[in-house]
Amino acid sequence: HYTCHHFIFLWAEKLDALTATATQDPEGFLGHPVNAFKLMKRLNTEWGEVEDLVLKDMSDGFISNLTIQRQYFPNDEDQTGAAKALLRLQDTYQLDTQIISSGDLPGLPFKSTMTVEDCFELGKIAYSEADYYHTELWMAQALKQLDEGEESSVETVTVLDYLSYSVYQQGELERALNHTKRLLSVDPEHQRALGNLKYFEYQLAKQKKAEKEQSVKEESKKEQEKTVGKGEYLPEKRKYEQLCRGQGVRMSPRRQRRLLCRYYNSNRHPFYIIGPVKQEDEWDRPRIIRYHDIISEKEMEKVKELAKPRVSSTFIHIQIFI
């Protein structure tokens, strides 16, 4: 059982180090989207592997305790939710996968890097949602880190398999073919890749022949459709992301002059006469108003305490368990 026990010891040791960092500032730690995703992955996917090992040779009491603690851990849905949140953040702020993977997210106190396994898992979740755009991005990042020499249990062949298919689904036949050729250079007997090679070559030849026969108008239409397929969003979503990046519509100086700050007393309501509310006009059409200092710091802390996610209890239980 040396291998089994050694594996569990290493896993627990790694989790101890993580817990020591996280408990210093749980909110700040989990406020980092990469940390949140990695924690979900560790306690859902990786924990399942450890659980399988320990259940092979343990007492009934230990197994009972393990089962009780397991109910507090995140599940597949939680892990997928954390992954989707990270992908939304990536889109909204136009973050490069390398920036996210290296942990260099602006404005966050904790730096958390992503391993090949993390990148691969993120790509797999995108793949399961038929989100081939993000599948490509994260499989490409996993491949990049493998090419740079990072050791991983994820094989290059597996990454290339996902990568070639996600690229193909976006209409990039030539690139899909190139990834497939590289896959076969690593594993010449890979059956799916051998089939894909013939199929991609056939489709590429067919596509090139069709392109010669197409008019300029049809070619333009095809390019537009291809762009939409690669993750072009609805106008509303694009505007929302621009606003999050501070790239909203600019207001003319004349309209800006009409935006004012004031003390509001709600038609001389006694409560607001004593303590009027600070109002600031943010926009005129539609009218958007920002209210300042509505609740105290103490009240804000109470709201945050009530709104803490379920994952906060996970830290407590994992510390008790280990």
N, C-alpha and C positions, 0 to 999 in steps of 0.2 A: 504493500500500500504506500510505499514511499512516494511514488509519482503522484498519486492522488492527494496525499497529505501535503506534499510540497506545493502542489498547484493551489490548494486551498489556502495554505499559509501565505503564499505570494499574493493571492487575491485579497486576503484580509489585510495584509501589510499595506497594499496599495490603497485600500479603502480607508485604513487608519490615517494615512497621510492626507487623503482627501478630506476626511472628516475634521481633522485638526485645523485645516485651512478654512473649511466651510463654517465651522461653529464660531469662528472669530467674528464673522459678519454674514449670517445666513442669508439675509435679504440681499445684500450686495453680491454675494456669491451666486445665488440663484437668479439674480437680475441679469447676469451674463447669459445670453441665449445659448452659447456653446456649452457652458456648464450645465444648464438645465437639460439640454439634449443628452449630454454625456451621462448625466446622473440617471435619467430615464432609461437609457440604453444599458447602463451598468446594472441597475436593479431589476430590469425586466429581462433583457436578452442574456447578458452575461451571468446574472444570478441563476437563471434556469440551468446553465451548464454546471455551476457549482452545486446546485441543489441535487442534480442527478448523481453527482459523485458522492456527496455526503449521505444520501439516502441508502446507499448500498451497504453501509456498515455502521449503523448507529442504533442507539437504544430507542425504545418506544417513546420514552419521555422526551428525548431530544427531537424526534420526528414530530411529536405533538406540538412542541414549542415552535418548531420550524413552520408548521402549518398555520399556527396562530399568527406568527409574525408576517407570513407571506401575504395575508390579506391587506396589510398596510402598504405594500409595495406597489409601484406603478405597473400598469398592464400595457398591452400592445397599443390600446387606444391612447393612453397617456404618452407613450413614446412617439407615436405618429403625430400627435398634437404638438409635441415639442419640436419635432422635425419640421412640420409645416410652419410653425412660428418662425423658425430660423430661416426658412425659404422666403417667407413673406418679408422678413427684415432685409434679406439679401436683395429682393426685388425693389422694395420701397426706397432703400438708400443706395441702390446700385453698387453693392459691395462685391468685389472680386472674391472668388472662392479662395484664392491664396491668402487674402487679408483675413478672412474668417478662419481659415484653417490654422494660420499662424497666431491667431488670438489677438491681433492688433486692431481690435474694434475701438473706435474713438469714443472717449467719454466714459469708459468703463474701468473701474479700479482693478479688476482681476484679469489676468492674462491666462487664457486656457487654450492650449493647442489641440488640434485634432489629428488623430492617427489615421493611417490608411483604413483601418477597420471602421473608424467613425465616418470618414468620407464615403466609404463603400456602403455603409448602412444608410446614410442619408440619401445616397443615390438609389438604393434599393427601395426605400420608402416612396421616393418620387416615382420610381418605375411602377410600383404597385398601384399608384394613383393615375397611371398612364400620363404622367407629366414627364415627357421625354426630354424636354428642354433642360430641366434641372437634373434629370438623370445623367445627361451628357456632361453637364458642368461638374458634377461631383464624382462621376466615374473618371473623368479626365484629371481631376485633382488627385484622386487615389492613384491613378497611373503615374502621374508626375512624381508623387512622393515615393512610389516604388522604384521608378527610374533613378531617383536621387539616392537610392540605397537604403531606404528605411525598411527594417525587418518587419514582416507581417505574416499572419496566418492566411491572409487573403492572397490568392494566386493571381499573377499577371493575366493568365489566360481567362480567368473568371471575369476580371475587370474589363478586358478587351471584348469579351462576349457581350456584356451589357452595353458597353460603349458603342460597338458597331451597330447593334440593333436600335439603340436610341437615336443615333445619327441617321440611320436608314428611315426611321419613322418620321423624321423631320424633312425627308426628301433629299438628303445629302448622299446620294448614291456613291459618288466617287470617294468621299471620305469614309463611308461605311466599308467600301471595298478595301481601302488602304488598311483600316483597322483589322479587317478579316485576314488580310495577307500577313499582317504582323502576328496575329494570333496563331496562324498556321506555321509561321516560322519558329514559334515556341513549341507548339504541339501539332505536328503534321498530321496526326491521326484524329484530330478533333472532328467528330462526325457532323455536328451542326454547322461548324465553320466551313467544312468541305461543301456542304449543300448550299450554304449562303454564298460562297464564292462563285459558284456557277450561276446562281440566281441573280446576284448583284451584277455580274459581268453581262448577263443576258439583258437585264433591265437597263443597264447603262448604255449598251449598244442601241437598244430600242429607243431610249430617251434622246440620244445624240442624233439618231436618224430623224426622229420627230421634230427636233429643234430646227433642223435644216428646212423643214417644210412649213414651219410656222411663220405667220406674218408678224410684223413688229408689234401690232396691237395684241395679238394672242400671247406673244412672249412677255409683254408688259403685264398682262393680266395674270400670267403664270407666276411671275416674280412677286406680284402683290399677294397672291394666295400663299406662296411659299413663306413670305414674311409673316403673314398672320399665323401660319402653322408653327413658326418658331417662337411663339410666345408673345405676339402683339396683343395688347389688352384693349378692353373697351375704353372709350374716351373718359368715362367717369373714373375708372380705376387709374388711368394714366394721370388724370388731374389730381386724384387723391394722393398718389405717390409723389407728385411734384410738390404738393403742399407740405407733405411730411419732410421733404428735403429743403423747404423754404424757397421753392422756385415757383411760387404762385403767380397769379396774374398781377401785374403792376398797376397800382392806382395812380391816376393823374394827380398832380399837385393841387388842383382845384378841389377834387373830391377829398383828398387827404385833409385839407383845411377844415372840412366840415366834420371831421371826426374829433370828438371832444372827450374830456374827462370830467366827471361830476360826482357830487355826493347825492345819493338817491334816498328819499325818505318815504317812498310808497304812499304818496298823497297824504303826507304829514301823519303817518301812523306813529302813535306814541313811542313804540319800541324803536323805530328807525329815526325818530327825532333825537332820541338820546344817543343812538349809535348809527348814524347814516351809513349806507353801503357805498363803497367806492366802485364807480362804474367807469369803464373805458370802452369807447366805440372802436371796434376792430374793423368793421365793414359796414357799408351803407345799403347795398342791394345784393342779397337780402341783409337785413339788419342783424349784425352779430355784435353782442356785447360781452365783454370780459368783466367778471366781478372779482375784486381783489379782497383778500383778508376776510373771507366769509366765515371760515372756521379757524379756530386757534391751533397752535402746534399740538397741544395736548389732544384735541379732538381728532386731528389728522392721524396721530399715532394710534388712537383707538380704532379708527376706521381701517387703517392698515392691518392692525392686529386681527380685526374681525374678518378681513378679506384675505388673510394669508392662505396660500394654496395648500391643498392636501399634502403636497410633497414635503412641506415643513415637518410634518409628523414622521415622515420617512426617515429623516436624519436622526430623530430621537430613537426610533425603533432599531435602526441599523447599528447605532452605537450600543444600545442595550444588548443586541444579539451578539455582536462581536466582542 
